[in-house]
Amino acid sequence: MKVELFSFSITFLSFLGILGIFFKNYQKMLALPEQKVELALSKFYQKIKNRVKELKFFQKTFWEIYLEKSLTKIRILVLKVENFLYQKTQKLKEKKIKEKEIPKISFWKKIRKLK
């Protein structure tokens, strides 16, 4: 309870002190002429923004070229896979045809041996 009362009193007195300083200097602030204040940070951020736009990485042409290259590589990969699968299916077809011929030949060989 004492800690809460102490912290509340410190906060309240600090707020009163801030108000006192504000009202003491209020008339002086009104008497000051208006000045346009340019922040150095805004110029700094503007320079950074301009330099970033100049970088090749952030230009549209960079992304278009990157996308085109990526799509070309993917297309080549797909064509290679397609060719590989085609060759495998051809080998399987040839193997199937040979397997069908072999029983016929072996059948006739067995018949010849029986004679």
C-alpha positions in Angstrom: 0.0 0.0 0.0 2.8 2.4 0.9 4.7 1.6 -2.4 1.6 2.3 -4.4 0.9 5.6 -2.6 4.6 6.6 -3.0 4.7 5.8 -6.8 1.3 7.6 -7.3 2.6 10.7 -5.5 5.8 10.8 -7.5 3.8 10.5 -10.8 1.4 13.2 -9.8 4.1 15.6 -8.7 6.1 15.0 -11.9 3.0 15.8 -13.9 2.4 19.0 -12.0 6.1 20.0 -12.6 5.7 19.4 -16.3 2.5 21.6 -16.3 4.3 24.3 -14.4 7.2 24.4 -16.8 4.8 24.5 -19.8 2.7 27.4 -18.5 5.8 29.3 -17.4 7.2 29.2 -21.0 3.8 29.4 -22.8 3.9 33.1 -23.5 7.5 32.9 -24.8 6.5 30.1 -27.2 3.6 32.2 -28.6 5.9 35.1 -29.2 8.3 33.0 -31.3 8.0 33.5 -35.1 7.0 30.4 -37.2 9.9 28.7 -38.8 10.0 26.0 -41.3 12.0 23.2 -39.9 13.6 20.7 -42.2 14.6 17.6 -40.6 18.0 16.1 -41.6 16.5 12.7 -41.4 13.9 13.4 -44.1 16.7 14.4 -46.5 18.7 11.4 -45.5 15.7 9.0 -46.1 15.1 10.7 -49.4 18.7 10.1 -50.5 18.5 6.5 -49.4 15.2 6.0 -51.3 16.7 7.5 -54.5 19.8 5.3 -54.3 17.7 2.2 -53.6 15.7 2.9 -56.7 18.9 3.2 -58.7 20.0 -0.3 -57.7 19.5 -2.9 -60.3 18.0 -5.3 -57.8 14.9 -3.1 -57.3 14.2 -2.2 -60.9 11.4 -3.9 -62.8 13.6 -5.0 -65.6 15.7 -7.0 -63.1 12.7 -9.0 -61.9 11.5 -9.5 -65.5 14.9 -10.9 -66.5 15.1 -13.0 -63.4 11.6 -14.4 -64.0 12.4 -15.2 -67.7 15.6 -17.0 -66.8 13.9 -19.0 -64.1 11.1 -20.0 -66.4 13.6 -21.0 -69.1 15.5 -23.2 -66.6 12.2 -24.8 -65.4 11.1 -25.4 -69.0 14.4 -27.1 -69.8 14.1 -29.2 -66.7 10.6 -30.3 -67.6 11.7 -31.2 -71.2 14.5 -33.3 -69.8 12.2 -35.1 -67.5 9.7 -35.6 -70.3 12.4 -37.0 -72.5 13.6 -39.3 -69.8 10.1 -40.6 -69.2 9.6 -41.1 -72.9 12.8 -43.2 -73.2 11.8 -45.3 -70.2 8.3 -46.0 -71.7 9.9 -47.0 -75.0 12.2 -49.4 -73.2 9.3 -50.8 -71.3 7.4 -51.3 -74.6 10.3 -53.0 -76.2 10.8 -55.2 -73.1 7.1 -56.2 -73.2 7.3 -57.1 -76.8 10.4 -59.2 -76.2 8.7 -60.9 -73.3 5.7 -61.8 -75.5 8.1 -63.3 -78.1 10.1 -65.4 -75.7 7.3 -67.7 -74.5 6.5 -68.5 -78.2 10.0 -69.4 -78.9 10.4 -71.4 -75.8 7.1 -73.2 -76.5 8.4 -74.3 -79.9 11.7 -75.3 -78.5 9.9 -77.6 -76.0 7.9 -79.1 -78.8 11.0 -79.9 -80.8 12.7 -81.5 -77.9 9.7 -83.8 -77.4 10.0 -85.1 -81.0 
